[in-house]
């Protein structure tokens, strides 16, 4: 996650899963604020739509990491 943030902040070499991470975090926060959800519930719902971990794992597998 820190590497995704670094790439985004630097504006260089941004990967598709970096954008997914931002969308996931944004949705998670909005669910917590709008529906007063606890983090775990908001995270589970956000993960259904924006699965950062899955995309990151697939990326790492492709590059041999």
N, C-alpha and C positions, 0 to 999 in steps of 0.2 A: 504494500500500500504506500509506503514511503517513497518508493521509486516512481510510482504513478504520480504522486503529488509533486515530486521533483521535476519530472518531465513536463507536467502541466505548468508549474510555476516558471520554468525556464522557457516554455513554449517551443521545446525542441523534441523531435522524435516521439511525439505523442502517439500512443498505441490505442486501438479501439477499446481495449479493456480499461484504459485510463478514463475514457469518457463514460463507460459503463459504471465505473466506480463513483464518478461525480453524480451521475443520475441516481444511482442506488442511495448514496448518502443524502441527496436532496429529497428524494421520496421518503426515506426513513424519517428525516427531520420533520417534513410536512405532516406525515401520519401522526407523529408524536404530538405535534402542536395542535393540529386540527381535531384529532379524535382522542387526544389525551392518552395515547397508547404508551405502554412501557416499551423500553428499547427493544427487548427481545421479540415482542410481537410485531413491532414496526419493522424490525430487521427481517423477520421471516417473510412478511408480505413483500417488502422491497426486493428481497432475494428471488422471489418468484418471477418478478418482472425484469429485474436487472441483477443477474447472477455474476457478480464480479469474480468471485472465487473460481467458478467454473471456467470463465473466460481466461483468467490468469493461469490456471492449471493447464488449459489447452495451449496457451501461448508458450509456457515454459516447456511443455512436452515437445512442441514443434522446434524450439531452438536447442533442445537437448539439455535443459536446465532442470 
